[in-house]
Amino acid sequence: MRAGASRVVGILGEVMITVGVLLGLFVVWQLWWTDVIADQEHSDIIAASEDMWGRPPQKIAPPESGPPPVAKPGAENQVWGTLHVPKFDKVSSPIAEGTSMTEVLNVKGNGHYRETAVPGENGNFSIAGHRSTYGRPLHDIARLKEGDPVIVETAEAFYVYRVTSDQITMPSAIEVIAPVPNKPGEKPTEQFMTMTACHPMYSARERYIVHAKFDHWVDRKKGIPQELEGKVF
């Protein structure tokens, strides 16, 4: 009897060890390997965009005085822009159309909420991105403070926004991406930007939100914004 019980305990112990090893491997894959793969994919996407658009002149261009061109998002899941945040360790990451987890956020970077404005038009250009795993393009979102620059690059222009505020909300608080942030139903007369990411780190319980307001734009054919000097390219 004792021998049989010992064998059962031994088998259960081996099973638990195996399960523990598998769980450990899953954690390594989720928290590290997805970043390795996604970082390379993001770099390749940005390089492909640059090849298609052509590199901007490697000089600081002055802000333009006229209205900015209205960005032209591609089809759903298609990459059409690059996010540059000088304060982030990972300064640059792609922007694709839509917020599909499998088609955009897990593989291409940041996703544009399709029902929101685009750079260059009044309203609230809003994006979502991972704060952990899958390249974590918005990992450092909590570093942003009022006045920090956030830049969106397209084939035609660099759109420079300045952070105005941040907040923590529940995932259901869709008013944060309203045309006027947190004022649903109000008609926008200015250009805003909102970034959304999960909060706290490694959890999807809440959302960390950063709002910004359009400051100026730079013609990409003339160079790069002052805010990106020494940061990219």
Backbone torsions as a table, in degrees:
resi	resn	phi	psi	omega
1	MET	NA	-47.6	-179.8
2	ARG	-62.7	-38.1	179.9
3	ALA	-63.6	-41.7	178.8
4	GLY	-63.5	-43.1	178.9
5	ALA	-63.1	-38.2	179.3
6	SER	-64.0	-39.2	179.1
7	ARG	-64.8	-41.0	179.1
8	VAL	-62.1	-45.9	178.5
9	VAL	-61.3	-41.0	179.0
10	GLY	-63.1	-43.3	179.3
11	ILE	-63.9	-44.9	178.5
12	LEU	-61.0	-39.0	178.4
13	GLY	-62.4	-42.8	178.8
14	GLU	-64.5	-40.9	178.0
15	VAL	-61.4	-44.8	-179.4
16	MET	-64.4	-38.3	177.6
17	ILE	-64.4	-43.5	179.2
18	THR	-61.5	-45.6	178.4
19	VAL	-60.9	-42.4	178.8
20	GLY	-61.4	-41.6	178.5
21	VAL	-64.2	-44.2	-179.7
22	LEU	-63.3	-42.0	177.4
23	LEU	-63.1	-40.4	178.2
24	GLY	-63.0	-42.1	178.2
25	LEU	-64.5	-38.0	178.2
26	PHE	-63.5	-42.5	179.2
27	VAL	-62.1	-43.7	177.4
28	VAL	-59.9	-45.3	179.0
29	TRP	-62.1	-46.3	-175.3
30	GLN	-68.4	-43.6	-172.2
31	LEU	-92.0	-18.0	-176.6
32	TRP	-124.5	-54.1	-172.6
33	TRP	-67.1	-34.9	177.3
34	THR	-63.2	-32.9	176.1
35	ASP	-67.4	-42.6	-179.6
36	VAL	-59.2	-49.1	-178.8
37	ILE	-65.6	-47.8	-176.4
38	ALA	-66.4	-37.8	178.2
39	ASP	-58.9	-42.4	178.6
40	GLN	-66.9	-41.5	178.8
41	GLU	-63.2	-42.5	179.1
42	HIS	-62.9	-42.8	178.7
43	SER	-61.9	-42.4	179.5
44	ASP	-64.6	-40.1	179.6
45	ILE	-64.3	-45.1	-179.9
46	ILE	-63.6	-41.3	177.9
47	ALA	-62.4	-40.6	179.3
48	ALA	-65.8	-39.9	177.4
49	SER	-62.3	-43.8	-179.9
50	GLU	-63.7	-38.9	176.6
51	ASP	-62.4	-39.6	-178.0
52	MET	-73.3	-41.5	-177.4
53	TRP	-82.7	-26.3	-170.3
54	GLY	87.5	144.5	-179.1
55	ARG	-72.3	138.2	174.5
56	PRO	-70.5	154.4	175.8
57	PRO	-54.8	139.5	-176.3
58	GLN	-84.4	63.8	176.6
59	LYS	-149.8	160.2	179.5
60	ILE	-78.5	126.3	179.2
61	ALA	-102.1	146.7	-179.8
62	PRO	-75.4	155.0	173.5
63	PRO	-61.1	143.9	176.9
64	GLU	-84.4	149.4	-177.5
65	SER	-92.9	-24.2	-178.6
66	GLY	-83.1	177.4	178.4
67	PRO	-66.5	146.7	-178.2
68	PRO	-74.3	154.7	172.9
69	PRO	-67.7	148.9	177.7
70	VAL	-83.0	124.7	-178.7
71	ALA	-60.9	153.3	-178.1
72	LYS	-118.3	87.9	178.2
73	PRO	-61.2	148.0	178.7
74	GLY	-82.6	-164.7	176.9
75	ALA	-67.4	166.8	179.8
76	GLU	-55.1	134.8	179.9
77	ASN	77.1	-1.7	-178.8
78	GLN	-87.6	137.7	177.5
79	VAL	-76.6	133.7	-179.5
80	TRP	-137.8	-1.5	-178.5
81	GLY	-156.6	173.2	177.2
82	THR	-131.4	133.6	175.1
83	LEU	-93.8	129.4	175.1
84	HIS	-120.9	123.2	177.1
85	VAL	-127.2	99.9	-175.2
86	PRO	-54.6	-27.1	-176.6
87	LYS	-81.4	-10.2	-179.5
88	PHE	-84.2	150.0	171.0
89	ASP	-63.8	-43.9	173.3
90	LYS	-94.6	94.8	-169.7
91	VAL	-67.0	-40.5	-169.8
92	SER	-119.5	140.9	176.6
93	SER	-154.2	151.5	-176.7
94	PRO	-71.2	159.5	171.4
95	ILE	-122.8	126.1	177.6
96	ALA	-119.1	166.3	-177.3
97	GLU	-86.9	123.7	-179.9
98	GLY	98.5	167.2	-175.7
99	THR	-124.5	30.0	175.6
100	SER	-60.7	130.5	-179.5
101	MET	-64.6	-45.5	-174.7
102	THR	-80.9	-30.8	-175.2
103	GLU	-95.5	-21.5	-175.8
104	VAL	-125.6	-68.1	-167.8
105	LEU	-63.4	-34.8	-178.8
106	ASN	-84.7	-12.7	-172.7
107	VAL	-130.6	-26.3	-173.0
108	LYS	-117.4	-14.2	178.0
109	GLY	120.5	-126.4	-178.6
110	ASN	-85.2	150.1	179.3
111	GLY	-120.8	135.4	178.3
112	HIS	-85.0	123.8	172.9
113	TYR	-63.6	113.9	-169.4
114	ARG	-63.6	-24.9	-178.3
115	GLU	-82.6	-1.4	-178.1
116	THR	-102.2	170.3	-178.0
117	ALA	-63.7	169.1	173.5
118	VAL	-115.7	160.2	177.8
119	PRO	-55.1	136.2	179.1
120	GLY	101.7	-8.1	178.1
121	GLU	-127.0	154.5	178.5
122	ASN	-61.8	143.2	-177.8
123	GLY	128.9	-165.2	-171.1
124	ASN	-119.4	92.6	175.3
125	PHE	-66.8	117.0	-171.5
126	SER	-126.0	137.9	179.9
127	ILE	-132.6	156.6	174.0
128	ALA	-121.2	151.0	178.0
129	GLY	-160.5	157.0	179.2
130	HIS	-71.5	143.2	174.3
131	ARG	-99.5	-19.3	174.8
132	SER	-146.6	148.6	-178.2
133	THR	67.5	163.3	176.5
134	TYR	52.0	44.2	177.3
135	GLY	86.7	-13.8	176.3
136	ARG	31.4	64.9	-178.0
137	PRO	-63.0	-26.0	180.0
138	LEU	-108.7	27.4	-178.2
139	HIS	-54.8	-38.0	-174.3
140	ASP	-98.4	21.6	-174.6
141	ILE	-57.3	-32.9	-177.9
142	ALA	-71.9	-9.9	176.6
143	ARG	-74.3	-22.6	-170.6
144	LEU	-69.6	135.8	178.9
145	LYS	-125.7	165.8	-179.2
146	GLU	-53.8	130.4	178.8
147	GLY	95.9	-16.3	179.5
148	ASP	-64.3	141.2	179.7
149	PRO	-82.0	143.9	171.4
150	VAL	-131.4	124.8	-172.3
151	ILE	-118.6	134.4	174.3
152	VAL	-111.6	127.0	179.7
153	GLU	-108.8	133.7	171.9
154	THR	-126.7	-174.6	-179.6
155	ALA	-62.0	-27.3	-174.3
156	GLU	-102.2	-32.8	-166.9
157	ALA	-151.7	164.0	165.9
158	PHE	-107.9	125.9	178.1
159	TYR	-106.2	119.0	-176.2
160	VAL	-103.4	120.3	176.5
161	TYR	-110.1	158.8	175.9
162	ARG	-123.0	130.9	-179.0
163	VAL	-61.4	135.5	178.5
164	THR	-113.0	-32.4	-177.2
165	SER	-166.8	169.2	172.8
166	ASP	-140.9	162.2	178.9
167	GLN	-160.7	162.2	175.0
168	ILE	-116.2	128.8	-175.7
169	THR	-133.3	175.0	169.5
170	MET	-83.4	156.0	-179.6
171	PRO	-58.2	-25.0	-178.3
172	SER	-79.4	-5.4	-175.2
173	ALA	-80.5	70.8	-175.7
174	ILE	-72.0	-9.6	178.5
175	GLU	-63.2	-17.3	-179.9
176	VAL	-67.2	-23.2	178.2
177	ILE	-107.0	17.6	174.5
178	ALA	-62.5	158.1	-179.7
179	PRO	-50.7	-37.8	166.6
180	VAL	-112.0	112.7	-172.5
181	PRO	-50.4	128.9	177.4
182	ASN	67.4	13.5	177.5
183	LYS	-132.3	66.4	-177.7
184	PRO	-58.4	138.0	-179.5
185	GLY	93.6	-16.6	-179.9
186	GLU	-83.1	136.9	-179.0
187	LYS	-79.1	129.2	-177.5
188	PRO	-78.3	141.9	173.5
189	THR	-121.1	1.9	-179.6
190	GLU	-133.4	172.1	179.5
191	GLN	-105.4	123.2	-178.9
192	PHE	-118.2	167.6	172.1
193	MET	-141.5	140.6	177.6
194	THR	-132.5	133.6	174.8
195	MET	-114.2	135.0	-179.7
196	THR	-124.8	138.4	178.8
197	ALA	-148.9	159.5	-178.4
198	CYS	-67.8	152.5	179.9
199	HIS	-151.1	143.7	-8.0
200	PRO	-70.9	-179.9	-179.4
201	MET	-55.0	137.7	179.3
202	TYR	66.1	23.4	177.8
203	SER	-143.1	152.3	176.1
204	ALA	-112.0	20.3	-175.1
205	ARG	-65.7	-38.8	-178.0
206	GLU	-132.5	-176.3	177.0
207	ARG	-127.8	137.6	173.2
208	TYR	-98.1	125.7	-173.2
209	ILE	-118.9	134.4	172.4
210	VAL	-124.4	128.6	177.5
211	HIS	-106.5	147.2	178.5
212	ALA	-143.1	163.9	179.0
213	LYS	-127.0	141.9	-179.8
214	PHE	-59.7	134.2	-179.0
215	ASP	-110.4	-52.8	178.6
216	HIS	-166.0	174.1	177.0
217	TRP	-132.7	159.4	-179.7
218	VAL	-127.5	133.1	176.7
219	ASP	-69.7	119.3	-175.5
220	ARG	-62.8	-26.9	179.5
221	LYS	-70.0	-18.0	-176.6
222	LYS	-97.2	-16.3	-178.9
223	GLY	145.1	-156.8	-176.9
224	ILE	-117.3	159.5	178.2
225	PRO	-68.2	152.2	175.4
226	GLN	-54.1	-35.3	-176.4
227	GLU	-63.7	-19.0	-178.3
228	LEU	-104.5	7.9	-179.7
229	GLU	-59.1	124.4	178.1
230	GLY	74.4	6.6	-176.0
231	LYS	-101.8	-37.5	-177.6
232	VAL	-140.1	175.9	177.3
233	PHE	69.5	NA	NA
